[in-house]
């Protein structure tokens, strides 16, 4: 699992309401993070993987996926971005 690449879903900060490229980056990073978390969860469901890896191995992926999904659902709004 690659945390630095998926961390961008949480750390991209738009410069203002006009910064559509940053909002597009938030959406793209959110989608990639959710896909990675989903793939890790599906992989962990395999019995051979569950025998080799403890249950807490999947928690970082699910946590990042949950937070990225919440940020994506809110449109990537930061505390400084006024709602339209």
N, C-alpha and C positions, 0 to 999 in steps of 0.2 A: 504494500500500500504506500502511495506517495503522498505524504502530508504537505510538503512545500507547494506542490502544484495545485493541490485542492484548497490550500489555505487562502488562495486569492478570492475565493467565494466569500470570505469573511472580511478580507482586508482592503478590497478595492473601495476607494472613497471618491465619489464624484466631486468635481470642483464647484459645481453649482447645478441649478435645475436645468441648464442648457447642455450639460455634459452627457449627451446621449451615448457616446462611445463607452463611458464608464458604466452606464446602466446596462448596455449590451454586454459588457464584460462580466457584470454581476450575474446576468441571466445565463450566459454561457458557462461560467464557472459553477453556478448552481446546478445546472443540468449535468455537467461532468462529475461533480461531487456526488449528486444523487445516483448517477449511473454506477460510479465506483462503489458507493456504499451498498447499492442493490446487488452488484456482482459479488462483493465480499460476503454479503448475507447469504446469497444463493450458494456460493462455494462452501460456506461454513455448514450448510445444511447437509452436505454429503457426509455419510457416516464415517468414511475414512478420514476426512478432515477433522471432524469432531473428536475422533479418538486422538489425533495428533496435536490439536490445538485446544487450549482451554477456552471456556465460554467467554471470558473477559477479553479475548483477542478481538472479538467483533465490536466491542463497545466504542473504540475511537472512530471507526468507520461510521457506525450508526449515529454517534453524537455529531460528527461533522455533517453527515447527511441531513440530520434533523435541523441543525442550525442553518445550513445552506438552503434547505427547503423553506424554512421560515423567512429567511431574508429574500428569497426569490418570490415568495407569496406576497410579501409587502412591497414588491417592486424595487427592492434594493434601497429603499428610503433610509437615509441617515437621519440622525436627530436634527441636522441643520437644513434638511430639505423640506420646504413647506409643501403641504398637499395642495393639489390644484383644485 
